[in-house]
Amino acid sequence: LEWAAGHWDAADERARQEMVDRGCRRGVIGSLDVIGLVALGRGRPDEARRWLEESLASGRRIGEVQFILTPLWGLAETDLLMGDADAAIAGCEEGWSISASKGERALFIPFVVTGTRSLITARRPDDAERWVAQVRKHLAGWESVAGPALGHADGLLRLAAGSLSAAREAFERAVRGWEERGRV
């Protein structure tokens, strides 16, 4: 929660303390995610990859969606940051496959923007349009939670298509939604 609220120092400190205390296995796995996501946000992709790959491997071992999707999304963002749009797309597609098969929605929401950015970066705007349509359908009824991500993705699509006014409106809607949720 500290990470999501933008309190990265506190999140990193608490996660590293959990690693030392070695509480329950789930707490340790969650700590790996937080350390990796803080490193990613601070522009340290190699460090982020180390923690997120360890978390993903642990999540795959226990086979629980909530311990797979978060590090998978973080790794897709890491790939995108490192200029590997194809790897980011593959991570988002895997996240979609898992989410669609399990009916997971909440933990899939971060993939909406990452998938859109990845496809646009790979110069696949038609696929980005299809991605957003597909995820919008999957998240139907979840607009109160997923609205900012969907608005953000819409803005990216409009910007890529050269529709600056429509992009600005979508981005402003997304920003309002993120701010209402206390997200940075």
Disulfide bonds with the S-S distance in Angstrom:
none
